[in-house]
Amino acid sequence: MLQILAIASDYDGTIADDGVTAASTIAALARFKASGRKLILVTGRHLGELKEALPELGLFDIAVIENGGVLYFPQTDTTRALAASPPHAFVERLRQYDLPEFAVGQTVVATKADQYDIVREAIDALGLDLEIILNTDALMVLPAGTNKASGLKAALAELALPAASVAAIGDAENDVVFLKHCGYAVAVANALPEVMAIAARVTKGTRGAGVEEFIAWVLDGQP
């Protein structure tokens, strides 16, 4: 029987629908946690907006935020950066374009995916070792090698959990790397084809309903 000791889940499009997590999904996550297992959140969001969107963030044992750039410890409300801060010259160069949904975190710079060419030109012009990561209609820039898989690896080290015992759940391009890192990959029904292609299981339900379905399957002892 597959032994799942933890769930590592994406936020937007996975446990959340349009930025909101249903009460039934929170209840399912709480049941999973009460079974003695661990909960790990893996998201591209930065801490301020995540706290606002998910008041139940404390339910998670650890959160990988900024797409792998930062670890957040809900029990102590502290963070640990896993990558360097965005270069000042890069941030200032992008500010002049008044990019939509432009945000700067501890390690990440974000905007909309349709601004790719502007961001790519800035990276190349400054000769920076930065990587562009797409997440449906969003774009994130991080130091090369920083992603959800590298962040999850650091989180699992903190929790002393083997990746083989973790089920990873996601829906978008930037989730593929961390789903591949875990022992069991799950795609919610609304996931992109490239996520479904690597998943051991695709849920019947979309977003939170799919997560609830998977948790029920685990807690019921699996067929």
DATAKA-V171864 format. One record per residue. N is the residue number from 1. RES is the residue in one small letter. SS is DSSP state (a for helix, b for strand, c for the rest). PHI is phi in degrees with one decimal (NA if undefined). Layout:
# DATAKA-V171864
n	res	ss	phi
N	RES	SS	PHI
N	RES	SS	PHI
This chain:
# DATAKA-V171864
n	res	ss	phi
1	m	c	NA
2	l	c	-63.0
3	q	c	-102.2
4	i	c	-109.0
5	l	c	-98.2
6	a	b	-157.8
7	i	b	-115.1
8	a	b	-112.9
9	s	b	-120.3
10	d	c	-66.0
11	y	c	-99.8
12	d	b	-65.3
13	g	c	82.7
14	t	c	-120.9
15	i	c	-86.1
16	a	b	-117.2
17	d	b	-115.3
18	d	c	54.2
19	g	c	83.9
20	v	b	-120.1
21	t	c	-99.7
22	a	c	-66.5
23	a	a	-58.7
24	s	a	-66.4
25	t	a	-71.5
26	i	a	-59.6
27	a	a	-63.1
28	a	a	-65.7
29	l	a	-61.8
30	a	a	-65.1
31	r	a	-64.6
32	f	a	-62.7
33	k	a	-63.6
34	a	a	-66.5
35	s	c	-78.3
36	g	c	95.7
37	r	c	-94.7
38	k	b	-106.1
39	l	b	-120.5
40	i	b	-127.1
41	l	b	-99.1
42	v	b	-130.0
43	t	c	-141.5
44	g	c	-82.4
45	r	c	-68.7
46	h	c	-92.1
47	l	a	-62.3
48	g	a	-58.1
49	e	a	-71.7
50	l	a	-67.6
51	k	a	-61.0
52	e	a	-69.6
53	a	a	-77.2
54	l	c	-129.0
55	p	a	-59.9
56	e	a	-88.5
57	l	a	-55.7
58	g	a	-63.7
59	l	a	-67.6
60	f	c	-86.0
61	d	c	-72.5
62	i	b	-160.6
63	a	b	-127.5
64	v	b	-95.2
65	i	b	-115.6
66	e	a	53.2
67	n	a	57.3
68	g	a	105.5
69	g	c	-82.9
70	v	b	-143.4
71	l	b	-100.5
72	y	b	-120.5
73	f	b	-109.3
74	p	c	-58.9
75	q	c	-66.4
76	t	c	-113.1
77	d	c	54.2
78	t	b	-126.1
79	t	b	-126.2
80	r	b	-137.4
81	a	b	-71.1
82	l	c	-107.4
83	a	c	-149.9
84	a	c	-74.3
85	s	c	-68.0
86	p	c	-60.0
87	p	c	-59.1
88	h	a	-57.5
89	a	a	-62.0
90	f	a	-67.6
91	v	a	-61.4
92	e	a	-67.1
93	r	a	-64.5
94	l	a	-74.4
95	r	a	-59.1
96	q	c	-66.6
97	y	c	-89.8
98	d	c	52.3
99	l	c	-66.9
100	p	c	-68.7
101	e	c	51.3
102	f	c	-73.8
103	a	b	-142.9
104	v	b	-123.2
105	g	c	-103.7
106	q	c	-65.1
107	t	c	-132.7
108	v	c	-114.8
109	v	b	-120.0
110	a	b	-131.8
111	t	b	-159.0
112	k	b	-84.8
113	a	a	-62.9
114	d	a	-74.6
115	q	a	-96.9
116	y	a	-51.8
117	d	a	-61.5
118	i	a	-64.5
119	v	a	-66.7
120	r	a	-61.3
121	e	a	-63.0
122	a	a	-66.3
123	i	a	-61.4
124	d	a	-66.8
125	a	a	-63.5
126	l	a	-92.7
127	g	c	63.5
128	l	c	-93.8
129	d	c	-92.1
130	l	b	-118.4
131	e	b	-119.7
132	i	b	-94.6
133	i	b	-121.8
134	l	b	-98.1
135	n	b	-140.4
136	t	c	49.2
137	d	c	-95.9
138	a	b	-107.5
139	l	b	-131.0
140	m	b	-127.0
141	v	b	-122.0
142	l	b	-139.1
143	p	b	-56.0
144	a	c	-53.3
145	g	c	89.9
146	t	c	-96.8
147	n	c	-157.4
148	k	a	-65.2
149	a	a	-71.0
150	s	a	-66.6
151	g	a	-67.7
152	l	a	-66.6
153	k	a	-58.3
154	a	a	-67.1
155	a	a	-65.6
156	l	a	-66.2
157	a	a	-64.6
158	e	a	-62.9
159	l	a	-92.2
160	a	c	54.8
161	l	c	-113.3
162	p	c	-77.7
163	a	a	-59.0
164	a	a	-64.0
165	s	a	-96.1
166	v	b	-109.1
167	a	b	-96.9
168	a	b	-107.7
169	i	b	-125.9
170	g	b	-158.5
171	d	c	-141.5
172	a	c	-125.5
173	e	a	-54.1
174	n	a	-74.7
175	d	a	-87.4
176	v	a	-55.4
177	v	a	-64.1
178	f	a	-82.9
179	l	a	-64.6
180	k	a	-67.4
181	h	a	-77.6
182	c	c	-99.5
183	g	c	-73.8
184	y	b	-143.9
185	a	b	-102.9
186	v	b	-125.6
187	a	b	-113.5
188	v	c	-73.6
189	a	c	-61.2
190	n	c	-90.2
191	a	c	-66.9
192	l	c	-67.2
193	p	a	-55.0
194	e	a	-69.7
195	v	a	-78.0
196	m	a	-59.6
197	a	c	-63.9
198	i	c	-103.4
199	a	c	-83.0
200	a	c	-76.9
201	r	b	-146.1
202	v	b	-116.0
203	t	c	-73.3
204	k	c	-78.4
205	g	c	-86.8
206	t	c	-92.5
207	r	a	45.9
208	g	a	-58.3
209	a	a	-62.0
210	g	a	-67.9
211	v	a	-64.5
212	e	a	-59.2
213	e	a	-60.8
214	f	a	-67.6
215	i	a	-61.0
216	a	a	-60.2
217	w	a	-62.5
218	v	a	-66.8
219	l	a	-70.4
220	d	c	-80.5
221	g	c	91.3
222	q	c	63.2
223	p	c	-72.4
